[in-house]
Amino acid sequence: MNDFNGKVVIVTGGSSGIGRAAALSFAGKGAKVVITGRRAQALKEAAGDNPNIAGIVADAARPEDAARTVAKAAETWGRVDILVNNAGAGAILPLADASADRIGQILAVNVIGPSLLSAAALPHLIAAKGAIINVSSTFGHKAVAGLGHYAASKAALEHLTRCWALELAPHGIRVNAVAAGPTESGALTGMMGLSRRQAAEIEAQERAQIPLKRRGKPGDVARWIVQFADPGADWVTGQVIAIDGGLAVT
C-alpha cells in the first residue's frame, strides 16, 4: 500500500472529480501530492482530505502558472516525480458558433497548459526518471457532433503523449494517457455549462449508449492514472487507454 513512498506528484484540476480521486489515491499509497485548481475553497477542502495533499491556486490556461506550480511542489516536498495533466476545458461548440476566443480557451487548457507544465517539470522528471500521465477523453479518438474543438484538443493531447514518450524515453521518463469516458464529475453543468435538465438528458443518453450501461465514477479513472505511474509499470510508455465502459468501441 506504500508503493509511492518518497514520491511527489502534481495533479492539475485536483480539487474535484477524477483529479481529486487520483490525488487521494496517490496520498493513500504514501505519495506527497500538490493539487492545482482555480477555486481556493475547493482546493482547501480537497487538501483537507489527507495531510499529504497541498493545494495551490493555479490556472492551467495561464502560462506563468506552470513554473509557479512546479516551484510550489519542489518547495513544499523537495522534488517532482510524477505529473498528472488532468485539468480540462470544453464546450458544446458547433462549427457555426466557433470563434477564435472560444477555440483558444479550450486549447489553452487542454494542449498549451499540459505542454508548458510538462516542460517546466522536465528537469525534476529527468532527475527522478519520472512519469507523465495525461488525461484525455473517449472523444479524443471517437468522433462526436458539436464537440469538435474539445475532441480535437484531446486528440492533440493523445498524440503529444505518443510523441513525448519517444522524446523522453532516453531520459527514463514514461508518458501515458487515460482517455476517460462520461464520468460523474459535474462536467456537464460545470465545464460544459448545461442546465441540470439538459445534463440529465445527456446523462441518460450516455448510459444507454455505453455498453456497460453506466457512467463512470472518478475512482474508475483514477485507479488507472495511479497504475500508469506505478513503478511496476516501468516498461509501459506511449500508451492511451480508454476507461469508458466500452463507449470507444460503439
C-alpha positions, 0 to 999 in steps of 0.5 A: 500500500506504500508503493509511492513512498518518497514520491511527489506528484502534481495533479492539475484540476485536483480539487474535484472529480477524477483529479481529486480521486487520483490525488487521494489515491496517490496520498493513500499509497504514501505519495506527497501530492500538490493539487492545482485548481482555480477555486481556493475553497475547493482546493482547501477542502480537497487538501483537507482530505489527507495531510499529504495533499497541498493545494495551490491556486493555479490556472492551467490556461495561464502560462506563468502558472506552470513554473509557479506550480512546479516551484510550489511542489519542489518547495513544499516536498523537495522534488517532482516525480510524477505529473498528472495533466488532468485539468480540462476545458470544453464546450458544446461548440458547433462549427457555426458558433466557433470563434477564435476566443472560444477555440483558444480557451479550450486549447489553452487548457487542454494542449498549451497548459499540459505542454508548458507544465510538462516542460517546466517539470522536465528537469525534476522528471529527468532527475527522478526518471519520472512519469507523465500521465495525461488525461484525455477523453473517449472523444479524443479518438471517437468522433462526436457532433458539436464537440469538435474543438474539445475532441480535437484538443484531446486528440492533440493531447493523445498524440503529444503523449505518443510523441513525448514518450519517444522524446523522453524515453532516453531520459527514463521518463514514461508518458501515458494517457487515460482517455476517460469516458462520461464520468460523474464529475459535474462536467456537464453543468460545470465545464460544459455549462448545461442546465441540470435538465439538459445534463440529465438528458445527456446523462441518460443518453450516455448510459444507454449508449455505453455498453456497460450501461453506466457512467463512470465514477472518478475512482474508475479513472483514477485507479488507472492514472495511479497504475500508469505511474506505478513503478511496476509499470516501468516498461509501459510508455506511449500508451492511451487507454480508454476507461469508458465502459466500452463507449470507444468501441460503439 
